[in-house]
Amino acid sequence: MLALVRKQLRTHPSLIPLFIFIGGGATMAAMYLARLALKNPDVCWDKKNNPEPWNKLGPNDQYKLFAVNMDYSKLKKDRPDF
């Protein structure tokens, strides 16, 4: 299979940018899914030691990927402790 792809790339060099962009997009999609699985407070991997991980987040913890003009260090705690 790889030999066929290599042969096609030698005969059609204009396909090289296509492979680069498709590979980059697939890599970024996999990295985003890994970030969602590891950093999102709604995901619980260890139910015995940490059954509700969203309760352990402080008010100044950033868990969103992109926040416009948000300074997390100035937020005050507005919820009770459990």
PyMOL commands that set and color helices and strands:
alter all, ss='L'
color gray80, all
select helices_A, chain A and resi 2-11+13-39+53-56+72-74
alter helices_A, ss='H'
color red, helices_A
deselect
rebuild
show_as cartoon
